[in-house]
Amino acid sequence: MDLKKLRGAITSEDVLGKDVIDTNGVYIGVSDKFYLDPKTMRVLGISVDKGFLRKGFVISTNYISEVAKHAVFLNIGPSTLLKGRLVFGVNGAKIGTVASVELTQDTNAVAAIVVKTGFLGIKRVHVPKEYIQSKDKNIFLNITKPELLRNKSFNSSGSRAQMQ
């Protein structure tokens, strides 16, 4: 093995146990594992531990912009961080909060959100991405709360939506 090729290489010590920071400078968690393709030995991604009793997730290497001395920097803001954000209708009325985020397979793209609404947030409404107008600090839909709750495609059991 040519040791010159190893100079400048990133080791597991450079990645594991480091803070993970998103594109907005927000602390996400700590890198705790990395995943290798068993045939090519290529790194596929890292898992991020978000702390005690908080579910972590895996980040593809496509979303890592830099591995620095004290942190791993991402080139995205993970969509799973939308959980807990407020949801408003097109007219500005509060609908509820994001209970969970459904992602398009193997991407950071939001497929749908599940919104807690109603008295004490007991009801759950599945909202497909086409009804999400914007997702910054809060989520804004392109539909009103009454339209959302009245529409059978959102509040009946079926493949498009479920209300629990």
C-alpha positions as CSV (number, residue, x, y, z in Angstrom):
1,M,0.0,0.0,0.0
2,D,1.2,3.4,-0.9
3,L,1.2,5.4,2.3
4,K,1.3,8.7,0.3
5,K,-2.2,8.0,-0.8
6,L,-3.4,7.9,2.8
7,R,-2.3,11.5,3.6
8,G,-5.3,13.7,3.7
9,A,-7.7,10.8,3.9
10,I,-10.6,11.1,6.3
11,T,-10.7,8.5,9.0
12,S,-13.5,7.2,11.3
13,E,-12.1,9.3,14.1
14,D,-12.6,12.4,11.9
15,V,-16.3,11.7,11.5
16,L,-17.6,9.8,14.5
17,G,-18.6,11.7,17.6
18,K,-18.6,15.0,15.8
19,D,-21.4,17.6,15.9
20,V,-23.6,17.5,12.8
21,I,-24.6,21.0,11.6
22,D,-27.1,21.8,8.9
23,T,-26.9,24.4,6.1
24,N,-28.5,27.0,8.4
25,G,-25.9,26.5,11.2
26,V,-28.4,24.5,13.3
27,Y,-27.0,21.7,15.5
28,I,-28.7,18.5,14.5
29,G,-27.0,15.9,16.7
30,V,-23.8,13.8,16.9
31,S,-22.5,11.4,14.2
32,D,-22.4,7.9,15.8
33,K,-22.0,5.4,12.9
34,F,-21.1,5.4,9.3
35,Y,-22.3,2.9,6.6
36,L,-20.1,1.2,4.0
37,D,-21.2,-0.5,0.8
38,P,-19.9,-4.1,1.5
39,K,-18.8,-4.6,-2.1
40,T,-17.2,-1.3,-3.0
41,M,-16.3,-0.2,0.6
42,R,-17.6,3.2,-0.4
43,V,-19.1,5.3,2.5
44,L,-22.9,5.6,1.9
45,G,-23.8,7.8,4.8
46,I,-23.6,8.5,8.6
47,S,-26.2,8.1,11.3
48,V,-27.0,11.1,13.5
49,D,-27.8,10.6,17.2
50,K,-30.2,13.3,18.3
51,G,-29.9,12.5,22.0
52,F,-31.7,10.7,24.8
53,L,-35.2,9.4,23.8
54,R,-35.0,11.2,20.4
55,K,-35.0,9.1,17.2
56,G,-31.9,9.7,15.0
57,F,-31.7,9.3,11.3
58,V,-29.2,8.5,8.5
59,I,-27.7,11.2,6.2
60,S,-26.4,10.2,2.8
61,T,-22.9,11.4,1.8
62,N,-24.7,13.4,-0.9
63,Y,-25.8,15.8,1.8
64,I,-22.4,16.2,3.6
65,S,-20.6,19.3,2.4
66,E,-17.6,19.1,4.7
67,V,-15.9,17.2,7.5
68,A,-14.1,19.7,9.6
69,K,-12.0,19.2,12.7
70,H,-14.9,19.6,15.2
71,A,-18.0,19.1,13.1
72,V,-19.7,17.5,10.1
73,F,-21.4,20.1,7.9
74,L,-24.5,19.4,5.8
75,N,-25.5,21.1,2.6
76,I,-29.2,20.7,3.6
77,G,-31.6,21.3,6.4
78,P,-33.1,17.8,7.1
79,S,-36.8,17.8,6.5
80,T,-37.4,15.6,9.5
81,L,-36.7,18.7,11.6
82,L,-40.1,20.0,10.5
83,K,-41.6,17.9,13.3
84,G,-43.1,20.1,16.0
85,R,-43.5,23.2,13.8
86,L,-46.7,25.1,13.6
87,V,-49.0,24.6,10.6
88,F,-51.2,27.4,9.2
89,G,-53.9,27.5,6.6
90,V,-53.8,29.8,3.5
91,N,-55.8,32.4,5.5
92,G,-53.3,32.4,8.4
93,A,-55.5,30.4,10.8
94,K,-53.5,27.9,12.9
95,I,-54.3,24.3,12.0
96,G,-52.0,22.4,14.4
97,T,-48.4,21.1,14.7
98,V,-46.4,18.7,12.6
99,A,-46.6,15.2,14.3
100,S,-44.4,13.5,11.7
101,V,-42.8,13.9,8.3
102,E,-43.0,11.4,5.5
103,L,-40.0,11.6,3.1
104,T,-39.8,10.4,-0.5
105,Q,-37.8,7.2,-0.4
106,D,-34.0,7.8,0.0
107,T,-34.3,11.6,-0.3
108,N,-34.8,14.6,1.9
109,A,-37.9,15.6,-0.1
110,V,-41.1,15.8,1.9
111,A,-43.9,13.5,0.6
112,A,-46.4,14.4,3.2
113,I,-46.8,15.7,6.8
114,V,-49.1,14.4,9.5
115,V,-50.6,17.3,11.5
116,K,-51.9,17.1,15.1
117,T,-55.1,19.2,15.3
118,G,-58.3,19.5,17.3
119,F,-58.7,19.6,21.0
120,L,-55.4,18.7,22.7
121,G,-54.1,17.7,19.3
122,I,-56.0,14.4,19.4
123,K,-56.8,14.3,15.6
124,R,-54.2,13.5,13.0
125,V,-54.5,14.7,9.5
126,H,-52.3,13.4,6.6
127,V,-51.4,16.3,4.3
128,P,-49.7,15.4,0.9
129,K,-46.9,17.7,-0.4
130,E,-49.1,19.3,-3.0
131,Y,-51.0,21.1,-0.2
132,I,-47.8,22.5,1.4
133,Q,-47.2,26.0,0.2
134,S,-44.0,26.8,2.2
135,K,-41.9,25.3,5.0
136,D,-39.7,27.8,6.7
137,K,-39.9,28.4,10.4
138,N,-43.6,27.4,10.2
139,I,-45.6,25.4,7.6
140,F,-48.1,27.1,5.4
141,L,-50.7,25.2,3.5
142,N,-52.5,26.3,0.3
143,I,-55.8,25.2,1.8
144,T,-57.8,26.5,4.8
145,K,-58.4,24.5,8.0
146,P,-62.1,24.0,7.3
147,E,-61.3,22.8,3.7
148,L,-58.7,20.5,5.1
149,L,-61.0,18.9,7.7
150,R,-64.0,18.8,5.4
151,N,-62.1,17.1,2.5
152,K,-62.6,13.4,2.5
153,S,-59.3,12.7,0.9
154,F,-57.6,14.0,4.1
155,N,-59.9,12.7,6.8
156,S,-61.1,9.3,5.7
157,S,-59.3,6.0,5.8
158,G,-57.7,5.4,2.5
159,S,-54.4,5.4,0.7
160,R,-54.1,9.2,0.4
161,A,-54.9,10.2,3.9
162,Q,-55.9,9.1,7.4
163,M,-57.3,10.8,10.4
164,Q,-56.6,9.0,13.6
